[in-house]
Amino acid sequence: MTIPQPAAKLHRAPIGRRPGADPASTWVRQADVPEIPAKASIYTARLTIDVTPALRGRIKVVAFRNGVTAADMLRELLEREYPEDWA
């Protein structure tokens, strides 16, 4: 008759050293600089539109060539086409 042996204890292998500062906290604190407002405090509404994959690609290529993000480029386009005194 065989007596069952207890399962060997599994030990966790160390992953590595923890960073000195929490990177997420450091990133969040950067938005606390009063001279440079965070985009979230300026742009508070989200606009979703459906475009074809080809148009999306063209938008992204033009933005890349101009060295800006597609969102910034489209915000500028919308501001130009629909200024505050438009209505």
Secondary structure, DSSP 4 states (H G I P E B T S, - for coil): --PPPPPPPP-PPP--PPPSS-HHHHHHHHTT-TTS--HHHH----------HHHHHHHHHHHHHHTS-HHHHHHHHHHHHS-GGG-
